[in-house]
Amino acid sequence: MIRKHGTAHWSGSIKEGGGEVSTQTDVLKSAPYGFNARFEGGPGTNPEELIGAAHAACFAMAMSLGLGNEGLTADDIDAKSTVSLEEVDGGFAITKIHLDVTAKVPGATPEKFAEVAEATKKGCPVSKVLTGAEITMDAKLV
């Protein structure tokens, strides 16, 4: 079993307070986050963009594996995961996630690419943990 962690610290009220978020590897270290970054476009990060980055990274890695299982190697895979936070029933929920994927894969047919992309969308570990949200995708072979 592989175990990784992230940490967060928060001080103050929801609107005036703020926090810092870090990853185990310190690639992200004491990055500021807060209400302004999450809801008003202010500086810092927020949980939704961190989930999006994790999802995009996991998808690209898993797509590489899926293509490899088909005897294909991508020159490039670019993935973007857009996470939608909406007010629902007096609270907030992540309701939708959309993947945009563009890949250059020598020897791949559009059909095989679409098959691997769809299997990856369903099978990547981060997609699996996000099953409460609708996950859609546009995948393009270039």
C-alpha positions in Angstrom: 0.0 0.0 0.0 1.2 3.4 -0.9 0.3 6.3 1.4 0.8 10.0 0.6 -0.5 13.0 2.5 -1.2 16.6 2.3 -1.6 19.1 5.2 -3.6 22.2 5.8 -3.6 24.9 8.5 -6.4 27.5 8.9 -6.6 30.5 11.2 -9.5 32.9 11.6 -13.1 33.2 10.3 -14.2 31.9 6.9 -14.1 35.2 5.1 -11.3 37.1 6.9 -9.2 34.0 7.8 -6.7 32.1 5.7 -4.7 29.0 5.5 -1.7 27.3 4.1 -1.6 23.9 2.3 1.4 21.7 1.7 2.2 18.3 0.2 4.3 15.6 1.7 7.1 16.1 -0.8 7.1 19.9 -0.2 6.5 20.5 -3.9 3.6 22.6 -2.6 4.8 24.1 0.6 2.8 26.6 2.7 0.7 27.7 -0.3 -1.9 30.2 0.8 -5.6 29.5 0.4 -8.7 31.1 1.5 -12.2 32.3 0.8 -11.0 35.0 -1.7 -9.1 32.4 -3.7 -12.0 30.0 -3.7 -15.0 32.2 -4.3 -13.8 35.6 -5.5 -10.8 34.9 -7.8 -8.3 36.2 -5.3 -4.7 35.1 -4.9 -3.8 31.7 -3.6 -5.0 28.2 -4.3 -8.2 26.4 -3.4 -9.4 22.8 -3.0 -11.1 22.6 -6.4 -8.0 23.5 -8.4 -5.9 21.1 -6.3 -8.4 18.3 -7.0 -8.3 19.3 -10.7 -4.5 19.2 -10.8 -4.5 15.8 -9.0 -7.2 14.4 -11.4 -5.4 15.7 -14.5 -2.0 14.3 -13.3 -3.6 10.9 -12.5 -5.4 10.8 -15.8 -2.3 11.5 -17.9 -0.3 8.8 -16.1 -3.1 6.3 -16.3 -3.6 7.1 -20.0 0.0 6.4 -20.6 -0.4 3.0 -19.0 -3.5 2.2 -21.0 -1.9 3.2 -24.2 1.2 1.1 -23.3 -1.1 -1.9 -22.7 -2.2 -1.5 -26.3 1.4 -1.3 -27.6 1.3 2.5 -28.0 3.5 5.2 -26.6 2.3 8.8 -26.4 4.7 11.6 -27.5 2.5 14.0 -25.4 -0.6 13.8 -23.3 -2.1 17.1 -22.0 -4.9 16.8 -19.5 -7.0 19.5 -17.9 -9.6 18.7 -15.2 -12.1 21.5 -14.6 -13.9 21.1 -11.2 -17.3 22.7 -10.7 -18.3 23.8 -7.2 -22.0 24.8 -7.0 -24.4 25.9 -4.2 -26.7 23.0 -3.6 -29.4 22.7 -0.9 -28.0 25.5 1.2 -24.4 24.2 1.0 -21.7 23.6 -1.6 -20.9 20.5 -3.6 -18.5 19.5 -6.3 -21.1 18.5 -8.9 -19.2 18.2 -12.2 -15.7 17.5 -13.5 -14.8 17.9 -17.1 -11.6 16.5 -18.6 -10.0 18.0 -21.7 -7.4 15.7 -23.1 -5.2 16.2 -26.1 -2.6 13.6 -27.0 -0.1 12.8 -29.8 0.2 9.1 -30.1 2.0 7.7 -33.1 0.2 4.7 -34.6 -3.0 5.2 -32.7 -6.3 5.1 -34.5 -9.0 7.5 -33.4 -11.1 4.5 -32.3 -8.4 3.0 -30.2 -7.5 6.4 -28.7 -11.2 7.0 -27.8 -11.5 3.5 -26.3 -8.4 4.0 -24.1 -9.4 7.5 -23.1 -12.9 6.3 -22.0 -11.4 3.4 -20.0 -8.9 5.8 -18.4 -11.7 8.3 -17.4 -13.5 5.5 -15.6 -10.4 3.7 -14.2 -7.9 6.2 -13.1 -7.7 6.2 -9.2 -8.6 9.8 -8.8 -11.7 9.4 -11.1 -12.8 6.6 -8.9 -12.6 8.6 -5.8 -14.6 11.4 -7.4 -17.6 9.2 -8.4 -20.0 11.6 -6.6 -19.5 14.1 -9.4 -20.5 13.8 -13.0 -17.2 13.4 -15.0 -17.3 14.3 -18.7 -14.5 14.4 -21.2 -13.4 15.7 -24.6 -10.4 13.7 -25.9 -8.5 14.6 -29.1 -5.9 12.6 -30.9 -3.5 14.9 -32.7 
